[in-house]
Amino acid sequence: MSSSASMSALSDPSMSVPSDPRVQLLKTAFVVYNHANLEKAKSFLLDFGLEVAFERPGEEIFFKGYGTEPYVYVARKAESSSFGGAAYVVNSPEELQKAQKIPGASALIQLEGQVGGGQQVTLTDPFGHQVHLVWGWQERPKQPMDLEKLVINYEDEKPRKGRFQRFKNGPAPVHRWGHYGVTYPDGQYEAMHDWYMRTLSLAVSDVVYKGDDPITCFFHIDRGLEYADHHAFFFKKAKPTEHLNVAHAAFEVHDFDIQQLGHKYLASKGHRLCWGVGRHVLGSQVFDYWFDPSNFVVEHYADGDLVNRETPIAHVQAGPEALSVWGPPLPQVF
């Protein structure tokens, strides 16, 4: 619509600006994982820096961070381990009604009252990955963590005088769940891209190519000119022997030092490192990837980029140089 048409629409109620048909997302909410050994998963997730918000022993555990979300990770007991989908908070209850009209959408369900309540509709993408849409859950005050924002002394500017950097060993406290990725089968990039762009208010941040073919795409929540995390979601092509499951889920921590302390603590507990610590190119965040007992990859990240509608989209070739600025050698899983 032209600017003159837009002005006419504002002055004439009979003229309406077309609404966005996509389900409007507000923010990331939580991820769901099914674990064959729930107790081992619980032990790891506590070492990872999550806290128990609510538990049905032997059946289901809701984990929280110190942010405002009532929970950020749901772990459920299952015969075999699997990814159970990722959730977004939507803009309004009307968005859930919109979602219910999408082919394959679930019925409206009530969420667990002990940990926030609310309502949920679940969508399923073309390759079986579930997307949960939430409205009406009760957020809580951010938990005070007394995490200092460090004053840094540079070579030519040293504002910290007579004060010292001191740290406590232990898990890296998780603030919130920030993003996740899934895989798709060979030849189905366009089907994945079209479904997510048509269905949810996501916008492309970056595209990774192999030759002329796009193979990976990063999406941020489209809030127009409002800034959002560089990516809330991405997808990548599955390897020939790889199951179409979650690529990884990433959780934000306070800063680089907290991340390093968490890395040290997880290593001391004998957990299995995947890749880290390093700094990504796309998104810029400092990363640290670990395998949980069910062999899922989870990430601590800090210092990520923010983008909006006006941020240029990067188009890069696949390869190690597209994944990290610095860090350990790239592992086989990537």
N, C-alpha and C positions, 0 to 999 in steps of 0.2 A: 504494500500500500504506500502511495506517495505521501509526502509530508502534508500536502494540501488536503488529501483525502482523509488523513489522520485527524487534521484539525476539524474537518467537516463532521467526522464521526463523533468527536468530542462535543461539538455544539449541537448535533442533531441526534437525539436518543434513538431515533428509528434506524440509524446506521450503526452497526456493531462491528468491532474489530474481531476477526476470526480468533477463537481461542485455540490454544495449543492442544492438539488431540492426545499428546503423550501424557502418561501419568507423571505428575509433577513431584519430584523428589526434593526433600529438604536437607537431609543429612544421612550419613551412614548410621546403622543401629547395632547389629550383632551378626555373628556367624553361628552356624549350627554344625556340629560334628557328631557322628555316631562312632563309638569306640567299642571294640570287642573287649578290651580290658579298661573299664572305667576308672578303677583305682589307680592304675599306672598313669592314665591320662591326668587325673586329678593331681597326683604328686608332681608331675612335670609342670602343669599349668601354674601351680603355686610357686614353684621354683622360677617360672617364667615371669612372675610378677603380677598375676591376677589374684583376686580375692573371691572367696565364696560369698555370693549374695543370698542364695537359697539352695537347698539340697533335699532331694528324696534319695536317701542312701541306697546305693546299688541300682538306681534307675536313671536319675537325671540331676545335673548340677548346673546352676546358673552362676557364671563368674562375672564380676564387675571390675572396672578400673576405678580410678579416682576422679573421673569426669562426671558429668551429669547424667549419663545414661544409667538406667537401673541395672542393666547387664549388657555385656558386650560379646559373650561367648556362652553358648549352650552346649553342654556335653551330655550325650545320651548313651545308655547301655544298648548294645546291639550284638547280634550274632557275628557280624563282620563289620569292619570299620569302613565308613564312607562319609563323604561330604554331604551335609544336609541343607546347604543353601546359605545365602546371605540376605540380610534384611536392610531396608531403607525406611526411614520415617518419611511419610508423604505430607504434602502441604495442608490437606484438609480431609474431612470424612468423605467429601464428594469425590476425591481422587480414588478412594477405595471402591466407590460405586462405579467409577470409570473403569477401574481395573477388573471388576467382576464381569464386564462385558467383553473382555479379551478372550478369544478362544482358548480353552483349556484351563481357565482360571478356577481356583478352588472356591468353595463356599466361604462366607465370612465366618471367622472363628474368634472366640474370646481368648485373649492371652492370659497367662498365669497371674492371678490377682496378687499373690504374695510378693511379686517382684515387678510391679508397675502396671499390670493390667493392660487395657487397650484392646484393639481389634486388628485382625490380620487377614489379608488375602494373599494367596501364593500363586505366582505365575511360573510356567516352565518354559525355558527357551528351547529352540529346535533340537538340542542335543541332550536334554534331560536335566540341565542345571536349574535348580529352583531359585526364584527371586521372591523373597517375602516382603510385603509392603505393610507398614504398621502405621496406625493412627491412634492417638488417645492414651498412649502409655504415660505414666507419671514419672517425669524426670525428678532428680533430687539435687540438693545443693552440692556443688563440687567439694570433694573431700579435701580439707587442708593438709598438705603434705610437707610443708616447710622445705621445699626444694629451692635452693638459692639460685638466682639468676646471676651467673658468675661475671665478675668484672675482670676483663682480660688485659694483661700487660703485653703490648706489642713492642717491637724493637725501637720505635720512635715515639711511642705514646704509652706512658705507664701510670694509669690512674689509680692502680691498687698499691697503696703505700702503707706499710706496717700492718697489712692484713694478709692472711694466709689461705691457701686453698686446701681444705681438709674434707675427706669423704668417708662414708661408712660403707663397709662391705655388705653385700646381700643382694637379693633379687632387684632387678630394675623395675620399679613400680610402673605398671601400664596405665596410661591416661585413658585411651579409648581405642576401639578398632577403627582403622582408617581406610584400608583398601584390600581387595582380593583379586585373584585371577583364576580363570578356568581355561581349559584346552578345548580345541575343536578338531574334527577329523580333516584330513587332507582334502583340499578342494572346496572347503565349505566356509572360507573367510567371508564371502559376501553374504551368505545366509546369516551368519552370526552378526555381522556388522549391521545388516538391515533390520534384524529383529530388535536389537537393543536400541538403535537410533529411532526406530518407528514406535517402540513401545514405551520407553522410559526417557525422562528429560536428562539425557546424557549428551555431552558434547565431546568431540575428539580433541585430545591434547597433543598426541604424537602418534606417528605411524612408522613402523619398522618394516623394511623391505628386504627381500632376498632377490637381487637382480631387479626386475621390474614388478615383481609380485609382492603385494602387501602380505605380511604374515602375522604381525602383532599390532594391536591397536590399544592405546591408552585413552581412557575417558574420564572426564571430570563431571561432577554434577553441574548441570547448566543452571546457573543463577543469574544469567545475564551479565551485567556489569559488576555484580557482587563477586568478590574473589572466593575461590574454593580450592581445595587441595588439588594438586596437579593430576592425580588420578584416584578415583574411588573404585575403579574397575578396569581390568584389562583382559584380553584373551590372546592366546598364542596357539600355534599349530601343535598338535600332539605328535610325539614321535611314533614310529610304526608300532612299537611294542607297548606304548603308554596307554593306560586306561584313561578314559575321558573323565578325569576327576579334577579336584581343585589344584591349581598351580601353587598358590600359597595365600595365607591370610596375614596381614601386617598390622601391628599394633604400635601406636605412637608412645614414645617415652620422652622424658623431659629434655635431655640434651646428650651430647656426645660422651661426657664423663659417666653419666648414669648408665648409658648404653654399654660402655666398656666395663663398668662394675658388674652389670648384669651378665655380660659375656664371661667374665672371670668366675662368677658364681655358678652359672650353668655348667661350665667346664669342670669346676671343683666337685659338682654333683654327679659327674660322669655322663652327662647328656651328650648326644651326638651332634656335632657341629655340621652344618651344611655349607655355609659360605659367609665369611665376614671376619672382622669388621672392615667395611670399605665405603666408598661414596659412589652413588649412581651418577650417570650422565643425565638420563631423562628423569626428571623429578628432583634431581640433586640430593635426595635424602641420603643420610648416612645409614647403612643397612647392616643387619646382623641376622642371618638365617640359621634356624635350628630344625632338626627333625624331632617330632614328638614320638612317643612310644608306638603310635599307630602308623608311623612313617609319613605323616603329613608334615609339610614345611610351614613353619610359622616364623614371623620376622618381627624384630624390634627395629623401629626406624625413628629418626630425629632429623630436624632441620630440612623439611621438605618444601618444595616450591608451591606458590599459589598462582592460579591463573584465572582469567575471566574470558568473556566473549571476544575481547580485543587482543588477546595474547596470540601471537603467531603460532601456527601448528608446525612442529618440526617433522621433517621427512628424512629418515636416516637409514643407512644400510646395516643389516644385521652383522654381528660380530662382537668379539670381546670389547672392542673399543667403544661400542655403543652401550655397553652395560655398566662399566665402572671407570671412574677417573683414577682411583687408586684402590688397592685392596689385594687380598690373596688371589692366586690363580683361579680362573673360572672352573667350578666343579662340573662333572659330567651331567648332573641333573639339570643344569641350565643350558 
